[in-house]
Amino acid sequence: MEIYPKSSKHYVAVDCIIFGYDILDKELKLLLYKRTFDPARGSLSLAGGFVNAKESLDEAACRILTKLTGLESVYMKQSYAYGDTDRDPGDRVISVSYFALIPVRDINKDLARQNGVSWYALSGLPKLIFDHNDMVRRALSELQTQIRIKPVGFELLPEKFTLVQLQDLYEAIYRRKVDRRNFRKKILSMGILEKLEEKEKETSKKGAYYYKFNQDTYLKLKQNGFYFNLDVN
């Protein structure tokens, strides 16, 4: 028996805005692929797909991300629902977007090649299909807000990094320069970075000390009312 006999049926999809940070290029990048089917065959697209009958939106997004990158347990956040009636010329499709954060180096290159996905610099983002450019703009704005109030930026870095590399990351996301002295003073004053004895000597003669983000310390501080705030000029 049909419970909703008079209701029209729509397709539900998820689109993944997969941000990656290239620590060498100092670029925030986006994982895209060329569509191999109509509509918009051959055009650049976000990674996405339809939600299966027996999976949640989160499960669908995780499935797509793992299929393309080989990664699991990745930072992912639901962003926004796009439901304009004419957004997809193929049919009536409602899409829920997610953005994920991964270091560029962590992706399974063989799997990415097999699936036809590549990294594109956000600074020169090309025209994408449908409303995908709008999805990216909104997700980037949300990311810029998130990194000010949560330590999610560390998801884009390797386990050990220098303060210069950390600042480079924030500048790539903010899309502007930040004051070096204020940035260092603020991040070090939080007490959530652990200084290592090892130095990075590939880009500096003297070498800069490596640091790592201490998740346990952060969680303990958070329980005691600590508020992460890295809004710097």
C-alpha positions as a Markdown table, in Angstrom:
| # | Residue | x | y | z |
|---|---|---|---|---|
| 1 | Met | 0.0 | 0.0 | 0.0 |
| 2 | Glu | 1.3 | 3.4 | -0.9 |
| 3 | Ile | 1.4 | 5.7 | 2.1 |
| 4 | Tyr | 2.1 | 8.9 | 0.0 |
| 5 | Pro | 0.4 | 8.1 | -3.3 |
| 6 | Lys | 0.0 | 11.7 | -4.4 |
| 7 | Ser | 3.6 | 12.7 | -3.6 |
| 8 | Ser | 6.1 | 13.1 | -6.5 |
| 9 | Lys | 9.4 | 11.3 | -6.3 |
| 10 | His | 12.8 | 13.0 | -6.5 |
| 11 | Tyr | 16.4 | 11.9 | -6.7 |
| 12 | Val | 18.6 | 12.6 | -3.7 |
| 13 | Ala | 22.3 | 13.0 | -4.2 |
| 14 | Val | 25.4 | 13.9 | -2.2 |
| 15 | Asp | 28.3 | 16.0 | -3.6 |
| 16 | Cys | 31.6 | 16.0 | -1.8 |
| 17 | Ile | 33.8 | 19.1 | -1.8 |
| 18 | Ile | 37.1 | 17.4 | -1.0 |
| 19 | Phe | 39.7 | 20.0 | 0.0 |
| 20 | Gly | 43.3 | 19.1 | 0.1 |
| 21 | Tyr | 46.4 | 21.1 | 1.1 |
| 22 | Asp | 49.7 | 20.8 | -0.8 |
| 23 | Ile | 52.3 | 21.7 | 1.7 |
| 24 | Leu | 55.0 | 22.1 | -1.0 |
| 25 | Asp | 52.9 | 24.3 | -3.4 |
| 26 | Lys | 51.3 | 26.1 | -0.4 |
| 27 | Glu | 48.0 | 25.7 | -2.2 |
| 28 | Leu | 44.5 | 24.7 | -1.1 |
| 29 | Lys | 43.2 | 22.3 | -3.7 |
| 30 | Leu | 40.0 | 20.6 | -4.8 |
| 31 | Leu | 39.6 | 17.0 | -5.9 |
| 32 | Leu | 37.6 | 17.0 | -9.2 |
| 33 | Tyr | 36.8 | 14.5 | -12.0 |
| 34 | Lys | 35.5 | 14.7 | -15.6 |
| 35 | Arg | 32.0 | 13.2 | -16.0 |
| 36 | Thr | 31.8 | 10.1 | -18.1 |
| 37 | Phe | 28.1 | 10.3 | -18.6 |
| 38 | Asp | 25.3 | 12.7 | -19.6 |
| 39 | Pro | 24.3 | 15.3 | -18.8 |
| 40 | Ala | 27.5 | 17.4 | -18.9 |
| 41 | Arg | 29.6 | 14.5 | -20.1 |
| 42 | Gly | 33.3 | 15.5 | -20.2 |
| 43 | Ser | 32.8 | 18.5 | -17.8 |
| 44 | Leu | 34.6 | 18.9 | -14.5 |
| 45 | Ser | 32.5 | 18.0 | -11.5 |
| 46 | Leu | 32.7 | 17.5 | -7.7 |
| 47 | Ala | 32.7 | 13.9 | -6.5 |
| 48 | Gly | 29.2 | 12.8 | -6.0 |
| 49 | Gly | 26.4 | 10.3 | -6.5 |
| 50 | Phe | 22.9 | 9.2 | -5.6 |
| 51 | Val | 22.0 | 8.0 | -2.1 |
| 52 | Asn | 21.2 | 4.3 | -2.0 |
| 53 | Ala | 17.9 | 3.2 | -0.6 |
| 54 | Lys | 19.4 | 1.7 | 2.5 |
| 55 | Glu | 22.1 | 4.3 | 3.5 |
| 56 | Ser | 22.0 | 7.6 | 5.2 |
| 57 | Leu | 23.3 | 10.8 | 3.7 |
| 58 | Asp | 26.5 | 10.6 | 5.8 |
| 59 | Glu | 27.0 | 7.0 | 4.7 |
| 60 | Ala | 26.7 | 7.9 | 1.1 |
| 61 | Ala | 29.2 | 10.7 | 1.4 |
| 62 | Cys | 31.7 | 8.5 | 3.2 |
| 63 | Arg | 31.2 | 5.8 | 0.6 |
| 64 | Ile | 32.0 | 8.2 | -2.3 |
| 65 | Leu | 35.0 | 9.6 | -0.5 |
| 66 | Thr | 36.5 | 6.2 | 0.3 |
| 67 | Lys | 35.9 | 5.0 | -3.2 |
| 68 | Leu | 37.8 | 7.9 | -4.8 |
| 69 | Thr | 40.6 | 8.3 | -2.2 |
| 70 | Gly | 41.0 | 5.1 | -0.4 |
| 71 | Leu | 40.7 | 7.0 | 2.9 |
| 72 | Glu | 38.5 | 6.4 | 5.9 |
| 73 | Ser | 37.8 | 8.3 | 9.1 |
| 74 | Val | 38.3 | 11.6 | 7.3 |
| 75 | Tyr | 37.1 | 14.9 | 8.7 |
| 76 | Met | 33.8 | 15.6 | 6.9 |
| 77 | Lys | 31.0 | 18.0 | 7.6 |
| 78 | Gln | 27.6 | 18.4 | 6.0 |
| 79 | Ser | 27.4 | 21.8 | 4.4 |
| 80 | Tyr | 24.1 | 22.7 | 2.6 |
| 81 | Ala | 21.2 | 21.3 | 0.6 |
| 82 | Tyr | 20.7 | 22.5 | -3.0 |
| 83 | Gly | 17.2 | 22.0 | -4.3 |
| 84 | Asp | 16.5 | 24.5 | -7.2 |
| 85 | Thr | 14.1 | 22.7 | -9.5 |
| 86 | Asp | 16.3 | 23.3 | -12.6 |
| 87 | Arg | 19.7 | 22.7 | -11.0 |
| 88 | Asp | 20.2 | 19.4 | -12.9 |
| 89 | Pro | 19.1 | 19.1 | -16.5 |
| 90 | Gly | 18.9 | 15.4 | -16.2 |
| 91 | Asp | 16.0 | 15.2 | -13.7 |
| 92 | Arg | 14.7 | 16.7 | -10.4 |
| 93 | Val | 17.7 | 16.1 | -8.1 |
| 94 | Ile | 18.1 | 17.4 | -4.6 |
| 95 | Ser | 21.8 | 17.4 | -3.5 |
| 96 | Val | 23.3 | 17.7 | -0.1 |
| 97 | Ser | 26.9 | 18.9 | -0.1 |
| 98 | Tyr | 29.7 | 17.8 | 2.3 |
| 99 | Phe | 33.2 | 19.2 | 2.6 |
| 100 | Ala | 36.1 | 17.0 | 3.6 |
| 101 | Leu | 39.7 | 17.8 | 4.6 |
| 102 | Ile | 42.6 | 15.6 | 3.6 |
| 103 | Pro | 46.4 | 16.2 | 3.1 |
| 104 | Val | 47.1 | 15.9 | -0.7 |
| 105 | Arg | 49.8 | 13.3 | 0.0 |
| 106 | Asp | 47.5 | 11.0 | 1.8 |
| 107 | Ile | 45.3 | 10.1 | -1.2 |
| 108 | Asn | 45.8 | 6.7 | -2.9 |
| 109 | Lys | 47.3 | 7.8 | -6.2 |
| 110 | Asp | 46.5 | 4.5 | -8.0 |
| 111 | Leu | 42.9 | 4.7 | -6.9 |
| 112 | Ala | 42.6 | 8.3 | -7.9 |
| 113 | Arg | 44.0 | 7.6 | -11.3 |
| 114 | Gln | 41.6 | 4.6 | -11.7 |
| 115 | Asn | 38.7 | 6.9 | -10.9 |
| 116 | Gly | 39.9 | 9.8 | -13.0 |
| 117 | Val | 40.1 | 12.3 | -10.2 |
| 118 | Ser | 42.8 | 15.0 | -10.0 |
| 119 | Trp | 43.7 | 18.0 | -7.8 |
| 120 | Tyr | 43.0 | 21.5 | -9.0 |
| 121 | Ala | 44.3 | 24.6 | -7.3 |
| 122 | Leu | 41.4 | 26.6 | -5.7 |
| 123 | Ser | 43.1 | 29.9 | -6.8 |
| 124 | Gly | 42.4 | 29.0 | -10.4 |
| 125 | Leu | 39.2 | 27.0 | -10.1 |
| 126 | Pro | 37.7 | 26.2 | -13.5 |
| 127 | Lys | 34.0 | 26.3 | -14.4 |
| 128 | Leu | 32.2 | 23.2 | -12.9 |
| 129 | Ile | 28.9 | 21.6 | -13.8 |
| 130 | Phe | 25.5 | 22.8 | -12.6 |
| 131 | Asp | 25.8 | 24.7 | -9.2 |
| 132 | His | 29.0 | 23.1 | -8.1 |
| 133 | Asn | 31.0 | 26.4 | -8.1 |
| 134 | Asp | 28.3 | 27.7 | -5.7 |
| 135 | Met | 28.8 | 24.6 | -3.5 |
| 136 | Val | 32.6 | 25.3 | -3.4 |
| 137 | Arg | 32.2 | 28.9 | -2.5 |
| 138 | Arg | 29.9 | 28.2 | 0.3 |
| 139 | Ala | 32.0 | 25.4 | 1.7 |
| 140 | Leu | 35.2 | 27.5 | 1.5 |
| 141 | Ser | 33.4 | 30.2 | 3.5 |
| 142 | Glu | 32.4 | 27.6 | 6.1 |
| 143 | Leu | 35.9 | 26.3 | 6.3 |
| 144 | Gln | 37.3 | 29.8 | 6.8 |
| 145 | Thr | 34.9 | 30.1 | 9.8 |
| 146 | Gln | 35.7 | 26.7 | 11.1 |
| 147 | Ile | 39.5 | 27.1 | 11.2 |
| 148 | Arg | 39.1 | 30.3 | 13.3 |
| 149 | Ile | 37.1 | 28.5 | 16.1 |
| 150 | Lys | 38.2 | 24.9 | 15.8 |
| 151 | Pro | 41.5 | 23.1 | 15.2 |
| 152 | Val | 40.3 | 21.5 | 12.0 |
| 153 | Gly | 43.2 | 23.0 | 9.9 |
| 154 | Phe | 45.5 | 20.3 | 11.3 |
| 155 | Glu | 43.5 | 17.7 | 9.3 |
| 156 | Leu | 45.1 | 19.2 | 6.2 |
| 157 | Leu | 48.7 | 18.9 | 7.5 |
| 158 | Pro | 51.0 | 15.9 | 8.0 |
| 159 | Glu | 51.5 | 14.8 | 11.6 |
| 160 | Lys | 54.6 | 17.0 | 12.1 |
| 161 | Phe | 54.9 | 20.5 | 10.7 |
| 162 | Thr | 56.7 | 23.8 | 11.2 |
| 163 | Leu | 55.1 | 27.0 | 12.4 |
| 164 | Val | 55.8 | 28.5 | 8.9 |
| 165 | Gln | 54.0 | 25.6 | 7.3 |
| 166 | Leu | 51.0 | 26.0 | 9.6 |
| 167 | Gln | 50.9 | 29.7 | 8.8 |
| 168 | Asp | 51.1 | 29.0 | 5.1 |
| 169 | Leu | 48.1 | 26.7 | 5.5 |
| 170 | Tyr | 46.0 | 29.4 | 7.2 |
| 171 | Glu | 47.0 | 32.0 | 4.6 |
| 172 | Ala | 46.0 | 29.5 | 1.8 |
| 173 | Ile | 42.6 | 29.1 | 3.4 |
| 174 | Tyr | 42.0 | 32.7 | 4.4 |
| 175 | Arg | 43.3 | 33.7 | 0.9 |
| 176 | Arg | 45.3 | 36.5 | 2.4 |
| 177 | Lys | 48.5 | 37.1 | 4.4 |
| 178 | Val | 48.5 | 37.1 | 8.2 |
| 179 | Asp | 50.9 | 38.8 | 10.6 |
| 180 | Arg | 53.7 | 36.3 | 11.4 |
| 181 | Arg | 54.4 | 37.5 | 14.9 |
| 182 | Asn | 50.7 | 37.6 | 16.0 |
| 183 | Phe | 50.0 | 34.2 | 14.4 |
| 184 | Arg | 52.9 | 32.5 | 16.3 |
| 185 | Lys | 52.1 | 34.2 | 19.5 |
| 186 | Lys | 48.5 | 33.2 | 19.4 |
| 187 | Ile | 48.9 | 29.6 | 18.4 |
| 188 | Leu | 51.8 | 28.9 | 20.9 |
| 189 | Ser | 49.9 | 30.6 | 23.8 |
| 190 | Met | 47.1 | 28.0 | 23.4 |
| 191 | Gly | 49.4 | 25.2 | 24.6 |
| 192 | Ile | 48.1 | 22.6 | 22.2 |
| 193 | Leu | 51.2 | 22.3 | 20.1 |
| 194 | Glu | 54.0 | 19.9 | 21.1 |
| 195 | Lys | 57.5 | 21.0 | 20.0 |
| 196 | Leu | 59.7 | 18.2 | 18.7 |
| 197 | Glu | 63.4 | 17.9 | 18.7 |
| 198 | Glu | 63.5 | 17.3 | 15.0 |
| 199 | Lys | 64.1 | 20.1 | 12.5 |
| 200 | Glu | 62.9 | 20.6 | 8.9 |
| 201 | Lys | 66.0 | 21.4 | 6.8 |
| 202 | Glu | 64.7 | 21.0 | 3.2 |
| 203 | Thr | 63.7 | 24.7 | 2.9 |
| 204 | Ser | 65.8 | 26.3 | 5.6 |
| 205 | Lys | 69.6 | 26.3 | 6.2 |
| 206 | Lys | 69.2 | 26.6 | 10.0 |
| 207 | Gly | 66.2 | 24.4 | 10.1 |
| 208 | Ala | 62.9 | 25.1 | 11.8 |
| 209 | Tyr | 61.6 | 22.9 | 14.6 |
| 210 | Tyr | 58.8 | 20.6 | 13.9 |
| 211 | Tyr | 55.6 | 20.7 | 16.0 |
| 212 | Lys | 52.6 | 18.4 | 16.2 |
| 213 | Phe | 49.0 | 19.0 | 17.4 |
| 214 | Asn | 48.3 | 17.4 | 20.7 |
| 215 | Gln | 44.7 | 16.2 | 20.4 |
| 216 | Asp | 44.5 | 14.9 | 24.0 |
| 217 | Thr | 45.7 | 18.2 | 25.5 |
| 218 | Tyr | 43.2 | 20.1 | 23.4 |
| 219 | Leu | 40.3 | 17.9 | 24.5 |
| 220 | Lys | 41.3 | 18.3 | 28.2 |
| 221 | Leu | 41.5 | 22.0 | 27.8 |
| 222 | Lys | 38.2 | 22.1 | 26.0 |
| 223 | Gln | 36.5 | 20.3 | 28.9 |
| 224 | Asn | 37.8 | 23.0 | 31.2 |
| 225 | Gly | 36.2 | 25.8 | 29.1 |
| 226 | Phe | 39.1 | 26.4 | 26.6 |
| 227 | Tyr | 38.0 | 28.3 | 23.5 |
| 228 | Phe | 40.0 | 27.9 | 20.3 |
| 229 | Asn | 40.4 | 31.2 | 18.6 |
| 230 | Leu | 42.8 | 31.8 | 15.8 |
| 231 | Asp | 41.3 | 34.9 | 14.2 |
| 232 | Val | 44.5 | 36.8 | 13.3 |
| 233 | Asn | 45.2 | 39.8 | 11.0 |
